[in-house]
Amino acid sequence: MLITPGGAPRGARTGAVGALVALALLATSACGVGEPAAPPTVTAAPDVAVPKAAPPDPVKPKPKPKPVVWPLNGRPTGTTKVPARPAVAVKIENSVQARPQTGLQKADIVWEQVVEGGITRYVAVYQSTLPGTVGPVRSVRPMDPAIVAPMRGILAYSGGQPPFIRAVGKAKVQSVTMDSGDPGFRRSGDRAAPHNVYGSVKTFAKQASKSRATPPPAQFSYAAKVGRGTAATNDRTGHVADVRLSPAQRTVWRWKAKTKTYARYDGSRPSISSGSQLRARNVLILSVQMKNTKYRDPSGAPVPETQMVGRGKGVLLTRGKALNVVWSKKKTGKKLVLTTRGGDPVTLDPGNLWVELVPRGSGSWRVR
C-alpha cells in the first residue's frame, strides 16, 4: 500500500477528494431545485399611430311634408289629401233685382263677365266649401265653357239657348240644369221670377259623373304663405281698383288693412252676400276681347261673348299692392296662365280670388 506524503495512504486520499467533489456537485444541484426560471427578455414594440375613427354622419331631420292645400285657393285642407269632390261652377245673376246674392262669399274663385244690356253675371266656383244655398241662379252664356272646362267639373245653371248648352257638352263639362229637372234647384217665394232660382252646391256635387268626382287641377299658382305672393311683394301701391265693365256696371275694390282683404262695391254700394260684404284676398283684372254673337236674349238684346282663348294685359291686386301681368290661354280646355310683363310666373296669396273680365275698348280700370 502506497503512503503519500503526509502519512495518509494514497488510495484513501484519492477517495476523499472524490467524495468532496461529489458533495460539491450535489450542493450545486440542490441549490437550483424549486427556483423559478429567469423571466424572458421582452422587447417593447415601437409606438404605432392608430387612426381615429371618423365621426358618424349627423342624422338629418326628415323634411316636413308640405301641407295639402285646396287646389282652387291654395289654403291648407287640414287633411292628408284633398277630399274627392269636384269643382262646382254656378251661374249667378248680378242685376239690381238679384241683389243681395246668397252664397257668393263661400266661393273659391268668382269670374265677373258682361252679358247682354251691359249687366254682369258671375261664374262662382266651389270646391273647398259646398254651401247649401246659392243664387239667384241664371242661364248659361257662350263664354262659360272656356272658364269651367279646365276644372273638369260641373256647371250648374237654370237653362239656356240650345247652342250654348251644346257648347258646354262639347267642352267636356257636365251640365246640371233646372230645365232638365236635375235635383238641387228651387224657387223662392221672396222674389219674382226669373230672379228667384236658388240651388244647393252640395246636391249639385253629388250628381258628378264617376270621372268627375275628383278634385280639380289647380287653376293658378299659390305662394306657401299669405304675404308671399308675387303682387304682395311688389312695390307698387294698389289700394283701390275702380273697374268700369260697362255703362251699366262699375265694380270697385277697396283694400282693408284690418282684414288684409279687398272689399267689393257695386258703384258706391257695398256688395252683400248672405248678410256680409263680399271680400277677396286676390283681385285679378283682365283685358279681354268681346264680340256679339248672332243670338239674342228673350228681350231681343244681342248676346255678347267674351273671348277667353287668346292673350292680353291685366293687373293683380294682393295685400294692398298691384302688379302688372300678362294672361294667355291656348285652348278652351286649357287653364289661363299668368306671367309678369317680363315673362316670370306669377303666384297668388292663398285665399279666394275674384276675376274681372273687362271688355277691351269699351271697359276700363284705374288702380291707385
PALUMMI-443085 format. One record per residue: x, y, z of N, C-alpha, C in turn. Coordinates in steps of 0.02 Angstrom, whole numbers, plus 50000, padded with zeros to 5 digits. Example, Ala and Ser with C-alpha at 12.3 -4.5 7.8 and 13.67 -1.06 7.14 Angstrom:
2
506604971650390506154977550390506604983550390/506424988850354506844994750357506455000250394/
***
This chain:
368
500444994250000500005000050000500465006050000/500275010549956500695016449949500505021550000/501025024950027500915030150076501105036750044/500635041350040500775047950011501115052150061/501425057550038501745062050086501215064650133/501325065450190500835067450241500595061650280/500805055550263500655049750304500025046150285/499605048650244498975045150227499085040550168/498755035150171498835030550116498555033950052/498865032149994498685035549930497975034049911/497705028349918497025026649897496515030349938/496675030750005496185034450046496145041650027/496705044650008496705051749988496305052849925/496385048449879496015049149816495275048649827/495065043849870494345043149884494055049349918/494445052349961494195058349996494075064049948/494545064649903494475070049852493845069049811/493725062849791493125061249750492495062749789/492535061049854491925062349894491785069749899/492315073449908492225080749913491935083649848/492175081349791491915083749726491185081949718/491005075849739490305073749733489855077949776/490105079349839489705083549884489605090449855/490125093149823490065099849793489565099949736/489585094849695489095094449639488395093749665/488315089749718487645088749746487385095249775/487815098949808487595105349837487395110149782/487775110249728487605114849672486935113049642/486825106549635486195104349606485625105949652/485715104949717485175106249765484985113449767/485445117749757485295124949758484815126949703/484765123549644484325125449588483635122349592/483495117949638482845114549641482315119449666/481755119849630481185123849651481235131249636/481755133949610481825141049594481525142649525/481185148149519480875149849453481395151549401/481205149949339481675151549285481685159049274/482225161349251482305168549238481785170849187/481465176349200480955178649152481265180249085/480855179049030481125180448964481195187948953/481675189448915481785196548898481245198748847/480855204248863480335206848818480565213348787/480545213648722480745219748687480105223648668/480035229848693479435233848679479375235448605/478765234648579478645236348508478635243948500/478855246248445478845253548435478125256148432/478005262548453477335265548451477095266148379/476455264148368476145264648301475535269248307/475485274248265474925278848266474295275348241/473775275148283473145271948264472665277448239/472435276848177471985282248151471335282448190/471105288748203470475289548238469895288048192/469375284948220468775283448181468415289848162/468175290148099467815296148077467165296748116/466975302948135466345303748172465755301648128/465225298948156464655296848116464305302848084/464035301848024463675307147991463085309348034/462995315948040462415318248079461765315948048/461295314148090460645311848066460245317848042/460105317847979459725323447951458995322747968/458695328047994457975327548009457565326747945/457045322847948456625321847890456265328347874/456275330247810455925336547792455185335947808/454915341447832454195341547847453805341047783/453305336747781452905336247720452535342747707/452495344447643452125350547625451385349647642/451075354947668450365354247685449945353147622/449435349147629448975347947574448515353947569/448465356847510448065363047501447495361847454/446975366147462446415365947415446665368447347/446515364947294446795366847229446545373547202/445955375747223445675381947195445775388047239/446105387347296446265393347336446935393147371/447285387447369447945386947398447975386547474/447405386147507447395385747580447465378547603/447785377347662447845370547687447175367347700/447115360947683446495357347694446435354847766/447015354147800447005351247867446925343747866/446985340647807446925333447799447535330947760/447575324347753448145321347718448055321147643/447445322647619447325323047548446705327247535/446655329647474446095333847456445465329347450/444915331247482444305327247476444105326147403/443895320047389443725318147320443045320747300/443025327247286442405330147261442575335147206/442115336347160442275340347102442225347847115/442485351547067442345358747066441645359747038/441245363847072440565365247051440505372647035/440405374246971440315381146950439575382546944/439355388246970438645390146969438575396946936/438105397546889437985403946856437505408046899/437755413846923437375417946970437275424946941/436685427546951436485433946924436755439846965/436855445646930437065451646966436685457846943/436075457046921435665462946907435445465946973/435165472046970434925475347031434395470947066/433975467747026433435463547055433705457347090/434325455447075434615449347103434975450647170/435075456947187435455458447247435005459047308/435265457147367435905453947380435895446547363/436455443947342436505436947324436615432547387/436605426047375436715421247429437285416447411/437735415447458438255410347450438875412347412/438905418447386439505420447347440135420747390/440055422347454440635423047498440985416347510/440675410847493440965404147503441355401647443/441335405247387441655402847326442415403447330/442765398747298443495399147293443705404147241/443365404047184443505408647128442845411147101/442805417747087442205420647055442445424546994/442135423046936442275426746875441685431346861/441815437846850441285442646832441345444246758/440785443546722440775444346649440195448746628/440285452346574439745456546546439305452346501/438635453046511438155449646467437725454946433/437185452946403436765457546364436515463246407/436475469246376436245475146412436765478346456/437365475546458437905478346499437895476246571/437385472346593437395469846661437905464246666/438065462146726438565456846733438265450746768/438575445046756438415438846791439065435746816/438985431246863439565427946893439575420546875/440185417946869440295410746872440665409646937/440295407146987440575406047054440765398747060/441395397447079441655390547080441775388447152/441515382647170441565380047239441905373247238/442365372247287442645365647298442855364647370/443175369747400443385369047470442785369247517/442265372847497441635373247536441055372347489/440575368347509439985367047468439365369547505/439175375847494438595378647531437935375447511/437465375647557436815372747544436375377047500/436495383647498436085388147457436515393447424/436425394147358436745399547320436245402147270/436345408447249435885411147199435845418647200/435405421447158434975418147110435355414947052/435135409047032435455405346978435125407246912/435545408446861435275410446795435555405946740/435455408046678435605403746621436325404446597/436525399446558437215398946533437335404146478/437975405946470438175410646417438775407646378/438915410246317439405407046273440115406646300/440305411246345440995411146371441095406246428/440545403546456440595399346516440995392846506/440925389346449441305383146442442065384146448/442325389646420443055390746423443285392346494/442835395046536443015396446605443015390046646/442525385746634442415379846676442805373646653/442905372946588443205366846560443865364846592/444335369446606444975367246636444905363946704/444345364946738444245361946805443935354946801/443695352946742443445346146730442885344246779/442455349046792441935347846841441235348846815/440825352346854440115353246841439965360646831/439495362146787439215368846780438475368446794/438245371846845437535371846864437225378446841/436645378046806436315384046782435585382346771/435175387546763434455386446757434265383546690/434585385746636434435383346568434835387546519/434585388246459434935392246410434745390446339/434995394246292434865392746222435235386446201/434925382246160435225375846142435945376146118/436145381046076436845381246055437325382146113/437125386046163437555387246220437615380946264/437065377346270437075371146309437495365946274/437435365546208437855360746171438595362346178/438755368846180439455370846188439745368446254/439335368146306439565365746371439765358346365/439335354346333439495347246324440095346246280/440155350346227440725349846182441375351246218/441355355546268441955357046308442095351846362/441695346446362441775340946410441635343146482/441135347546488440905349846554440225346646566/440105344146626439455341246643438965346746662/438385346746629437855351546645437385348746698/437195353046745436665351546793436185357446787/435575356246762435125361746748434435360646777/434115366146794433435365946819432955363846763/433065366246702432615364646647432605357246631/433145353746649433165346546637432875342546695/432665345946748432385342546806432905339746853/433535342046848434055339446892433935341846964/434105337647013433995339447083434425345347105/434185348847157434585354047188434335361047177/433825362047132433565368647118432895369647154/432755375947170432105377647198431955385047183/431325386747186431135393747176430945396647244/431145402847255430995406347317430365410547307/429955410747358429355414947355429495422147373/430115423747391430285430547412430425435147353/430525432347293430685436547236430275434347176/430245438947129429875437447067430325433647019/430025429446978430395425946926430625431046873/431195430146842431645424346846432215425046897/432135429646944432675431146991432605427147056/432245421647054432085418047116432305410747117/432765408847073433005401947072433635401347115/433615396547160434185395247205434385387947200/435005386547218435245379647212435675377647271/435755371047279436185368147331436815365347298/437385368347315438025365947287438165358747310/437965357147371438065350347396437695345347352/437075347047334436675342547292436965342147222/437185347747196437495347747129438105343147128/438525343547179439145339647181439005332147181/438465330147213438295323047217438105320047150/437945324447102437745322047036438325321246987/438935322447012439515321946968439585314846942/439735314246878439875307646850440505304846882/440595298346876441145294946910441825298046892/441915299846829442555302646808442675309646833/442145312946858442205319846881442205320546956/442065315146991442035315447064442725315347095/443155319747071443845320247093444025327647100/444535329247140444735336247147444965339147080/444835345547068445045348647006445795350247007/446095350946949446785353446948446805360746968/447345362946997447415369947016447375374346954/447035380046960446965384646904447475390246905/447745391646964448265396746972448795394147021/449375397247021449905395347068449845399647130/449965396547188449895400047252450545399747292/450695405247327451275405447371451145401047432/451685399347468451615394947526451245398447583/451325405047588451015408647644450715415247619/450235417747657449945424247642450485429647648/450515434047600451015439347600451625437647559/451655431447531452225429347491452075429147416/451465430847397451295430847326451675436147287/451695435347221452095439947179451865447147186/451215448347185450975455147192451085457847262/451015453547313451085455747382451785458347397/452275455747362452975457847373453195463347325/452725465947286452875471247238452865478047273/453175482947243453225489647274452645494247256/452285492647204451755497147180451135496747225/450875502447244450275502747285449665500847245/449225497047278448595495047246448045494847298/447825500647322447325500947375446605501147347/446525503747287445855504247257445895502347184/445415498247162445345496647091444635498647071/444585503447026443945505947001443855503146931/443415498146925443345494346863442675496046830/442695498646770442085500246732442005494746678/441565490046693441445484546647440995486546590/440535491146603440065493546552439725499746580/439325503246540438945508946567438475506846623/438285500446624437805498146675438135495146737/438795493846735439125490546792439815493446806/439865496346867440505498746892440655494846956/441205491146956441405487147014442025490247045/441995491347111442555494547147442795489847202/443455489247206443775485347260444195489947303/444105489647368444485493947414444855489647465/445505491147473445925487547520445745489147592/445675483847633445525484547704446105481347743/446535485647772447125483147806446955478747865/446405480047898446215476147958446105468847942/445775467447885445625460547866446115457847814/446555462147788447035460147736446665457647673/446095460647659445695458747600445435464947565/445155463847505444835469247468444075468447475/443745473947491443015474047497442715476247431/442155472947411441855474247346441255478947351/441195483347300440635488047295440355487847225/439695488247220439365489547156439275497047152/439735500447118439745507747120439955510047189/439515513547224439665515847292439335511447346/438935506547324438565502447372438955496047387/439025494247451439365487847468439005481947435/439385477347408439105471247379438995466247436/438375464147444438195459947501437995452947477/438215447947515438005441047503437915437747571/437325434747582437175431347645437305435847705/437155442247698437205446847754437875450047766/438395448347726439065451047736439325454147671/439775459047678440065462047618440565457147587/440545456747522440995452247486441705454747491/442175450047501442885451647508443305446747469/443885448947449444335444647410445045445447435/445405439847438446115440147454446515442447394/446295440347334446615442347271446095444947223/446255450247187445825452847134446235453147070/445975449847018446325449546954445895452846901/446165458046869445795461846818446125460446751/445725458046703445985456046638445645459646581/446035461846534445765464946473445625459346423/444975458846401444775453346357444395456146297/444465452546242444095454446181443375451946186/442905456046164442205454146164441915454946095/441455450346078441105450946014440375449146025/439945451645982439245449845984439125443545944/438735439045971438555433045935437935434545892/437715429645854437115430545813436475429145853/436565427645918435995425845959435755431846000/435115431646019434825436846060434465433746120/434415437746173434055435246232433295436346221/432865433946268432145434646258431905441846248/432305446746273432095453746264432305456546196/432695452646158432935454846093433635457746094/433955458246152434635461046157435135455946131/435635458146093436145453546068436565450646126/436725444246120437115440946171437855441446155/438255444746197438975445346183439355439246207/439955438446181440385432946203441085435646219/441305434446280441995436146299442465430946269/442985433146235443465428546204443985426446257/443895420346283444335417946336444985414846309/444985412646247445585409946216445955415646182/446575416746202446955422246175447485424646223/447585431246223448125434146262447955441446276/448175443946332448045450946348448405453246411/448285459546428448595462546486448115462546545/448385463846604447975464246663448355466746722/448045466546780448365468646842448095464246899/448545462346943448375458247001448465462347064/447955462347108447995465847171447985460847229/448475461647273448525457347332448855461347388/448555461047447448855464047507449025471447499/448605475147464448715482247455449235484047404/449455479147364449945480247312449655478347244/449955481047191449715479647123450295477547079/450155472947034450665470246989450375469646919/450715472646870450505471746800450655464646778/450185461546743450255454646721450065453846648/450245448046621450035446046554449675439346562/449095438646530448735432246532448735429046463/448695422446463448645418846399448265412346411/447915410146360447525403946363447525400946293/447785394846285447885392046219447255388846190/446875385346232446285381746208445725382346260/445125380446239444565380646285444695376546347/444985370646339445095366146395445715367446434/446125372246413446755373746448446635379346499/447015379246554446925384346604447255390846582/447045396246613447325402846600447995403546636/448505406046601449175406546628449345413846641/449625415346700449825422146718450585422646722/450845428046693451555429646699451625437146711/452225439146733452375446246737452495448846667/452555455346661452705458246595453385455646569/453815453646615454465450946596454455443546581/453885440246590453825433146574453915428346632/454005430946692454075426546750453395424146775/453365418046803452725415546829452475419746888/451825420046896451505424046949451165419346998/451275420547063450925416747115450455421447153/449905418547176449405422147215449495420647289/449245425047332449215423347402448685417947413/448785413347459448255408547474447615412147495/447065410247467446425413447481445995413947419/445395416847427444935417047371445145422247319/444875421547259445055425647202444435427947166/444415434447147443895437047102444245439347038/443955437346981444235439146915443745443646880/443975449546860443565454446823443755454046750/443275452046707443395451546635443155458046603/443625462446588443465469246565443495469446489/442935471246455442935471546382443455476546356/443855474146311444385478446282444065483746238/444245490046251443965495546211443385498946246/442875495246266442295498346298442345498546374/442765494446403442855494346476443525497546495/443615498646559444245501646583444325500446658/444915501846683445035501546755445565506646775/445545508346838446045512946867446245510346935/446895509746946447155507247010447555512747043/447435513547108447825518547144447965516147215/
***
